[in-house]
């Protein structure tokens, strides 16, 4: 019996990104439901202002959703810029 792989499933390479769960509180839909400004405030509060943790979680959301949900991915980039501005990091990225 031959086993066929799904044509839609991409093969993992050495550069493939894997999902990582964080030690931060579960968002329970907050990334999707909150406005960019409210999400930035929530992330700063729950990650205790740790820019690296905040950007990492937003970047993970961006990378895993940029193909299927481009508007959601743009929202994550917007939130990244808001967080950088609020925490004083000058070089915003688009």
Buried (B, 14 or more C-beta within 10 A) or exposed (E): EEEEEEEEEEEEEEEEEEEEEEEBEEBEEBBEEBEBEEBBBBBBEBBEEBBEBBBBBBBBBBEBBBEEBEEBBBBBBBBBBBBBEBBEBEEEEE
